[in-house]
Amino acid sequence: MSLFVVEYTYSADTVAGRDEHRPAHREWLGELAERKTVVSSGPFADGSGAFIIVDAADAETVELLFTHDPFARNGLVAASRIVEWVPVLGEFSS
């Protein structure tokens, strides 16, 4: 498997919707973390988005998987980016 970074960008216009759907979003991410698909996840401190590390076969798998995120299903992600990540030092390196 490979590691991928999913970067979400949020809009100030969707704060109320994200507040409403955050429990379902976190439950969905939590289930993926239990299955070791999501390695780590969290919002940016300034509220502008989030950073999610995913262990998956390829970017297409990650893209399909994240269509099921309650935030994505409810149009609460202004932009997203999926990039393969190759850590060379630290906790996530091989």
SVG drawing of the C-alpha trace seen along z (x, -y; Angstrom):
<svg xmlns="http://www.w3.org/2000/svg" viewBox="-27 -33 41 36">
<polyline fill="none" stroke="black" stroke-width="0.4" points="0.0,0.0 1.0,-3.6 0.3,-6.7 -1.8,-9.6 -2.6,-13.0 -6.1,-14.3 -6.2,-18.0 -9.6,-19.7 -10.2,-23.4 -13.3,-24.8 -15.3,-27.9 -16.6,-30.3 -20.0,-29.8 -20.2,-26.2 -19.4,-26.5 -23.0,-25.8 -23.3,-22.8 -19.9,-21.4 -21.0,-21.9 -24.2,-20.0 -22.5,-17.1 -19.3,-16.9 -20.5,-14.0 -21.2,-11.9 -18.0,-13.0 -15.9,-12.1 -17.7,-8.8 -17.0,-7.9 -13.3,-8.9 -13.2,-6.9 -14.4,-3.8 -11.7,-4.2 -9.1,-4.7 -10.2,-1.5 -9.6,0.3 -6.2,-1.4 -7.2,-3.1 -7.0,-6.5 -3.6,-6.8 -4.2,-10.3 -6.6,-13.1 -7.4,-16.6 -8.5,-20.1 -6.1,-23.0 -6.1,-25.2 -7.3,-28.2 -10.4,-26.3 -9.5,-26.7 -9.5,-22.9 -8.2,-19.6 -5.3,-17.1 -6.0,-13.4 -3.3,-10.7 -4.7,-7.6 -3.2,-4.2 -4.5,-2.9 -3.6,-1.1 -3.8,-4.2 -5.2,-7.7 -8.3,-6.5 -9.2,-4.3 -8.8,-7.3 -10.9,-9.5 -13.7,-7.0 -13.6,-6.4 -13.8,-10.1 -17.0,-10.5 -18.6,-8.8 -17.5,-11.4 -20.6,-13.2 -18.8,-16.5 -18.3,-15.7 -21.8,-14.3 -23.3,-17.5 -21.2,-19.9 -19.2,-21.2 -15.7,-20.9 -14.8,-23.8 -11.8,-22.0 -9.9,-18.8 -6.5,-17.5 -5.2,-14.0 -1.5,-13.5 0.7,-10.4 3.1,-11.0 6.5,-9.4 7.7,-10.1 11.5,-9.5 12.0,-10.4 10.0,-10.0 7.1,-8.0 5.5,-7.4 8.7,-6.4 9.4,-2.8"/>
</svg>
